[in-house]
Amino acid sequence: MAGLFSPLGASLLALLILLIVILSAAIKILKEWERAVVLRLGRLRPVKGPGLILIIPIIDRVIRVDLRVVTLDVPAQRVITLDNVTVEVDAVVFYRVVDPARSIVAVEDFRRASFFVTQTTLRNVIGQSELDDLLARREQVNQKLQVIIDEATEPWGVKVGAVEVRDVRLPDSMQRAMAKQAEAEREKRAKIIHAEGEFQAAEQLAAAAGRIAQQPAAIQLRYLQTLTEIAAEKNSTIIFPLPIEMLQLLKQATGGDAKR
């Protein structure tokens, strides 16, 4: 016990503690989605990871880089479109680091830089688009945003996977004007459909009249059918039309009697 607290024992204990501290600083464990960018005396070393890696304490500096997809939320931006309509647009960007070394060496903070590039590009693209394109062809706007932002972030080792314009908010006056336009368009379609129906009905009636004219007896059958339908109702007074052919026969018979 006395030997443990002797100067030699104290030195061995201090050496052991120092060795444990050095080993704990030299051993790093990286997760599957992490990579280590190592700077040895300020110079870039090969990227390491995942798993267990060894570094030289004090001499090496380790920067962990996450390779998972990052969701970048761009808050609403007030932008004037190409046809001079003020809108508020927000977007979301999905990107990931594909080159950990360049993401650390080529730019000071790739996350902050990617955010400002996205914000600026969103303003420029929306400002060069008309409102109808922004509302009806949003997929094309998204693709254009993705291409431009990806070209800007590619030197930083960042790959943009997708850009989505989430919401386009219009002024109240513009919303009311668009609602009136949509209502007028619906009324226009309804009138066109009604006119087409009337035209088709008239064509069918003309065809039916032509067929009845070819067969005079058909009108009598139609009379009987109408009489059957009317008789189904109670307390009805029915006036049965007298065919013209019977009147002609009656006239002929009367004329014949007068001659005799």
Secondary structure, 3 states (H helix, E strand, C coil): CCCCCCHHHHHHHHHHHHHHHHHHHHEEEECCCEEEEEEECCEECCCECCEEEECCCCCEEEEEEECCCEEEEEEEEEEECCCCCEEEEEEEEEEEECCHHHHHHCCCCHHHHHHHHHHHHHHHHHHCCCHHHHHHCHHHHHHHHHHHHHHHHHHHCEEEEEEEEEEEECCHHHHHHHHHHHHHHHHHHHHHHHHHHHHHHHHHHHHHHHHHHHCCHHHHHHHHHHHHHHHCCCCCCCCCCCCHHHHHHHHHHHHHHHHC
